[in-house]
Amino acid sequence: MALRRVLFRGLVKEAEEEMNKYLSTHEVRVLHMAPSETGDHITVSLPVEEPEPLLREEGI
């Protein structure tokens, strides 16, 4: 599994919509969620594990 971090930043509703869109189109396991607020904006950091792509054998 590949480990990476995905960031979402914006107004709370915008960040929520972007997170939902990302999570509905990617097969990931969220390991932790860390929000931080600055004024009316929020930044959400999601460390995620993504499954390794299946390797195709030549000639099949």
N, C-alpha and C positions, 0 to 999 in steps of 0.2 A: 504494500500500500504506500502511496505517495502522500507525504504530509506537506500541507501548504496553508497559508493564511489568506483569507478573503476579507477585504474591508468594505464596509458600507458607510457612507457619510451623507448627511443631509438633514432636512427636517425629519422629525420622528416618523411621520406617516410615509414620507418618501423612502426612508431607510427600511422601514418595515415592508413596503411593497417590493423594493429591490431584493431584500432577503428572501421573501416568499417566492419571487420569480426565480431566483437562483436555486433555491432548495427544491422547487418543483421540477427543475430541468436537470439537476445533477444528483447522482447517487453518491451521497457523502455521509460520513458519520461525524457529527459535530462533537468535538472534544471539550470545548469550553466556549463561553460567550462572554466577552468583556466590553461593556458599553462605557463611553465617557461622554460627558455633556459639556458643551461650550456655548453659552448663550442659548439660542433656540435650536441649535444643531446637535446631532448625536453622531458619534462614530462607533460602529460595532465591528469588533474584530472576531472572526470565527476561524480558529485553527480547525482544519478538516482533514480527514483521511479520504483519499479517493482511490477506488479500486484500480489496480494496474490493468491496462488494456490487454485483452487476450491476444496472444501472438498467433498468427495464422501460419500453418506449415505450408511450405512450397509444394505445389502439385496437388493440393486437395481442393 
